[in-house]
């Protein structure tokens, strides 16, 4: 073979090796970036399409709602994400609850509540929704209702406390369980004693 042909072949092999090397490096970076950009808790909550994937039971509704709440109070939630989370929470609310919580004032109240939560340096450590056997079902005024408890563990300045919240859900005409309201369990106990 001629000397120039050998040089061209060597140069061509070096170029091919370089292209293969660059491709391998780029592919490795792309894989690492995809691992590094796993969706955040907020993104996971917001990705759920409730029109096709609505929680089937009262427990699952509250379980998803507590995921939204944990995102509300997360330090890294942006103002835009907070608004999107608020709108996602509203999808879980009963029509009567929505009627008394106009969207604009609801979002303003949510923002103020989150700011107070952060000002007090509070963090939701966990939320334990009652087991399915501890859901109390009843009928009233032609509607199906479900009542269940959720215990929140909250840390405030290093101190831990538990808050027991009672949720009331009502089944709508599409047979979906919607949040009708909630209250602190201690408040309900005091009301029952007064009656």
ZIGI-V494671 format. One record per residue. N is the residue number from 1. RES is the residue in three letters. PHI is phi in degrees with one decimal (* if undefined). D_LAST is the distance of its C-alpha to the last C-alpha in Angstrom with 2 decimals. Layout:
n->N res->RES phi->PHI d_last->D_LAST
n->N res->RES phi->PHI d_last->D_LAST
This chain:
n->1 res->UNK phi->* d_last->105.78
n->2 res->UNK phi->-72.7 d_last->106.40
n->3 res->UNK phi->-63.4 d_last->104.97
n->4 res->UNK phi->-67.4 d_last->103.05
n->5 res->UNK phi->-66.3 d_last->101.45
n->6 res->UNK phi->-62.9 d_last->100.31
n->7 res->UNK phi->-63.7 d_last->98.82
n->8 res->UNK phi->-62.7 d_last->96.99
n->9 res->UNK phi->-64.4 d_last->95.60
n->10 res->UNK phi->-62.9 d_last->94.47
n->11 res->UNK phi->-61.4 d_last->92.86
n->12 res->UNK phi->-62.5 d_last->91.19
n->13 res->UNK phi->-64.3 d_last->89.83
n->14 res->UNK phi->-65.0 d_last->88.51
n->15 res->UNK phi->-63.8 d_last->86.81
n->16 res->UNK phi->-62.6 d_last->85.25
n->17 res->UNK phi->-61.8 d_last->84.07
n->18 res->UNK phi->-64.2 d_last->82.61
n->19 res->UNK phi->-63.9 d_last->80.75
n->20 res->UNK phi->-62.0 d_last->79.39
n->21 res->UNK phi->-63.8 d_last->78.35
n->22 res->UNK phi->-62.8 d_last->76.60
n->23 res->UNK phi->-60.5 d_last->74.82
n->24 res->UNK phi->-63.4 d_last->73.65
n->25 res->UNK phi->-64.2 d_last->72.36
n->26 res->UNK phi->-63.4 d_last->70.53
n->27 res->UNK phi->-64.3 d_last->68.97
n->28 res->UNK phi->-63.4 d_last->67.78
n->29 res->UNK phi->-64.7 d_last->66.23
n->30 res->UNK phi->-62.9 d_last->64.48
n->31 res->UNK phi->-64.3 d_last->62.97
n->32 res->UNK phi->-64.4 d_last->61.81
n->33 res->UNK phi->-63.4 d_last->60.30
n->34 res->UNK phi->-66.9 d_last->58.39
n->35 res->UNK phi->-70.8 d_last->56.97
n->36 res->UNK phi->-70.2 d_last->56.21
n->37 res->UNK phi->-102.8 d_last->54.44
n->38 res->UNK phi->-62.5 d_last->51.84
n->39 res->UNK phi->-61.2 d_last->48.79
n->40 res->UNK phi->-75.3 d_last->46.16
n->41 res->UNK phi->-59.4 d_last->42.49
n->42 res->UNK phi->-63.7 d_last->41.88
n->43 res->UNK phi->-62.6 d_last->44.77
n->44 res->UNK phi->-62.4 d_last->43.58
n->45 res->UNK phi->-63.9 d_last->40.13
n->46 res->UNK phi->-71.8 d_last->41.78
n->47 res->UNK phi->-72.2 d_last->44.36
n->48 res->UNK phi->-68.2 d_last->41.87
n->49 res->UNK phi->-93.6 d_last->42.28
n->50 res->UNK phi->-71.4 d_last->38.96
n->51 res->UNK phi->-72.1 d_last->40.77
n->52 res->UNK phi->-114.7 d_last->42.64
n->53 res->UNK phi->-135.8 d_last->40.63
n->54 res->UNK phi->-80.6 d_last->36.92
n->55 res->UNK phi->-57.9 d_last->34.71
n->56 res->UNK phi->-83.9 d_last->34.30
n->57 res->UNK phi->-125.7 d_last->30.97
n->58 res->UNK phi->-55.6 d_last->27.54
n->59 res->UNK phi->-61.1 d_last->28.55
n->60 res->UNK phi->-67.5 d_last->31.82
n->61 res->UNK phi->-61.8 d_last->30.27
n->62 res->UNK phi->-68.9 d_last->28.12
n->63 res->UNK phi->-60.3 d_last->31.12
n->64 res->UNK phi->-67.2 d_last->33.28
n->65 res->UNK phi->-62.0 d_last->30.71
n->66 res->UNK phi->-67.6 d_last->30.67
n->67 res->UNK phi->-64.6 d_last->34.47
n->68 res->UNK phi->-63.0 d_last->34.30
n->69 res->UNK phi->-60.4 d_last->31.96
n->70 res->UNK phi->-61.8 d_last->34.36
n->71 res->UNK phi->-72.0 d_last->37.12
n->72 res->UNK phi->-50.0 d_last->35.26
n->73 res->UNK phi->-96.2 d_last->35.28
n->74 res->UNK phi->-73.8 d_last->38.73
n->75 res->UNK phi->-60.3 d_last->41.26
n->76 res->UNK phi->-87.5 d_last->43.93
n->77 res->UNK phi->-74.8 d_last->42.05
n->78 res->UNK phi->-80.3 d_last->44.00
n->79 res->UNK phi->-61.3 d_last->42.59
n->80 res->UNK phi->-65.9 d_last->43.89
n->81 res->UNK phi->-63.8 d_last->42.33
n->82 res->UNK phi->-60.8 d_last->38.96
n->83 res->UNK phi->-64.6 d_last->39.12
n->84 res->UNK phi->-62.8 d_last->40.19
n->85 res->UNK phi->-65.0 d_last->37.37
n->86 res->UNK phi->-60.3 d_last->34.88
n->87 res->UNK phi->-68.6 d_last->36.38
n->88 res->UNK phi->-66.1 d_last->36.24
n->89 res->UNK phi->-61.9 d_last->32.50
n->90 res->UNK phi->-61.6 d_last->32.05
n->91 res->UNK phi->-65.6 d_last->33.77
n->92 res->UNK phi->-90.8 d_last->30.80
n->93 res->UNK phi->-83.6 d_last->28.24
n->94 res->UNK phi->-67.4 d_last->26.93
n->95 res->UNK phi->-57.5 d_last->28.47
n->96 res->UNK phi->-67.1 d_last->25.25
n->97 res->UNK phi->-69.1 d_last->24.84
n->98 res->UNK phi->-63.9 d_last->28.54
n->99 res->UNK phi->-63.2 d_last->28.25
n->100 res->UNK phi->-96.9 d_last->25.98
n->101 res->UNK phi->-129.1 d_last->28.10
n->102 res->UNK phi->-55.6 d_last->31.63
n->103 res->UNK phi->-53.1 d_last->34.17
n->104 res->UNK phi->-64.0 d_last->35.91
n->105 res->UNK phi->-70.4 d_last->32.89
n->106 res->UNK phi->-59.4 d_last->31.30
n->107 res->UNK phi->-66.4 d_last->34.52
n->108 res->UNK phi->-65.7 d_last->34.78
n->109 res->UNK phi->-63.8 d_last->31.23
n->110 res->UNK phi->-62.1 d_last->32.06
n->111 res->UNK phi->-60.1 d_last->35.29
n->112 res->UNK phi->-64.3 d_last->33.68
n->113 res->UNK phi->-63.6 d_last->31.02
n->114 res->UNK phi->-63.5 d_last->33.85
n->115 res->UNK phi->-62.7 d_last->35.89
n->116 res->UNK phi->-62.4 d_last->33.11
n->117 res->UNK phi->-58.8 d_last->32.76
n->118 res->UNK phi->-68.8 d_last->36.55
n->119 res->UNK phi->-59.7 d_last->36.77
n->120 res->UNK phi->-86.1 d_last->34.50
n->121 res->UNK phi->55.5 d_last->36.74
n->122 res->UNK phi->-95.7 d_last->34.00
n->123 res->UNK phi->-140.8 d_last->34.85
n->124 res->UNK phi->-79.9 d_last->32.83
n->125 res->UNK phi->-79.7 d_last->34.47
n->126 res->UNK phi->-158.6 d_last->32.82
n->127 res->UNK phi->-139.5 d_last->30.03
n->128 res->UNK phi->-110.3 d_last->29.09
n->129 res->UNK phi->-83.3 d_last->27.51
n->130 res->UNK phi->-54.8 d_last->25.85
n->131 res->UNK phi->-68.0 d_last->28.34
n->132 res->UNK phi->-58.5 d_last->28.59
n->133 res->UNK phi->-74.4 d_last->27.34
n->134 res->UNK phi->-100.1 d_last->24.02
n->135 res->UNK phi->-92.1 d_last->23.29
n->136 res->UNK phi->-97.6 d_last->20.55
n->137 res->UNK phi->-100.5 d_last->21.87
n->138 res->UNK phi->-156.7 d_last->20.21
n->139 res->UNK phi->-117.6 d_last->21.09
n->140 res->UNK phi->-154.4 d_last->19.32
n->141 res->UNK phi->53.0 d_last->21.21
n->142 res->UNK phi->81.1 d_last->24.47
n->143 res->UNK phi->-111.9 d_last->24.02
n->144 res->UNK phi->-91.2 d_last->24.08
n->145 res->UNK phi->-122.3 d_last->21.60
n->146 res->UNK phi->-138.6 d_last->21.76
n->147 res->UNK phi->-124.5 d_last->19.44
n->148 res->UNK phi->-151.9 d_last->21.11
n->149 res->UNK phi->-101.9 d_last->21.21
n->150 res->UNK phi->-139.3 d_last->24.06
n->151 res->UNK phi->-104.1 d_last->24.93
n->152 res->UNK phi->-99.5 d_last->27.16
n->153 res->UNK phi->-100.5 d_last->29.61
n->154 res->UNK phi->-122.5 d_last->30.56
n->155 res->UNK phi->-105.2 d_last->33.46
n->156 res->UNK phi->-133.1 d_last->33.70
n->157 res->UNK phi->51.6 d_last->36.99
n->158 res->UNK phi->86.8 d_last->37.58
n->159 res->UNK phi->-94.3 d_last->34.19
n->160 res->UNK phi->-105.9 d_last->32.03
n->161 res->UNK phi->-143.4 d_last->28.26
n->162 res->UNK phi->-112.0 d_last->25.90
n->163 res->UNK phi->-126.0 d_last->23.23
n->164 res->UNK phi->-100.0 d_last->20.95
n->165 res->UNK phi->-112.7 d_last->20.14
n->166 res->UNK phi->-102.0 d_last->18.29
n->167 res->UNK phi->-104.1 d_last->20.31
n->168 res->UNK phi->-117.7 d_last->19.59
n->169 res->UNK phi->-118.7 d_last->22.85
n->170 res->UNK phi->-125.9 d_last->23.92
n->171 res->UNK phi->-82.3 d_last->27.28
n->172 res->UNK phi->-90.7 d_last->29.48
n->173 res->UNK phi->-65.1 d_last->32.35
n->174 res->UNK phi->-92.6 d_last->34.71
n->175 res->UNK phi->65.9 d_last->32.56
n->176 res->UNK phi->-99.8 d_last->31.89
n->177 res->UNK phi->-80.3 d_last->28.61
n->178 res->UNK phi->-120.1 d_last->27.54
n->179 res->UNK phi->-72.9 d_last->24.93
n->180 res->UNK phi->-92.1 d_last->22.17
n->181 res->UNK phi->170.2 d_last->20.23
n->182 res->UNK phi->-158.7 d_last->19.06
n->183 res->UNK phi->-158.3 d_last->16.96
n->184 res->UNK phi->-64.8 d_last->17.25
n->185 res->UNK phi->-59.3 d_last->15.57
n->186 res->UNK phi->-63.3 d_last->14.56
n->187 res->UNK phi->-64.1 d_last->12.62
n->188 res->UNK phi->-66.9 d_last->10.73
n->189 res->UNK phi->-63.8 d_last->10.10
n->190 res->UNK phi->-65.0 d_last->8.85
n->191 res->UNK phi->-63.8 d_last->6.41
n->192 res->UNK phi->-66.0 d_last->5.27
n->193 res->UNK phi->-66.4 d_last->5.52
n->194 res->UNK phi->-73.6 d_last->3.81
n->195 res->UNK phi->-78.5 d_last->0.00
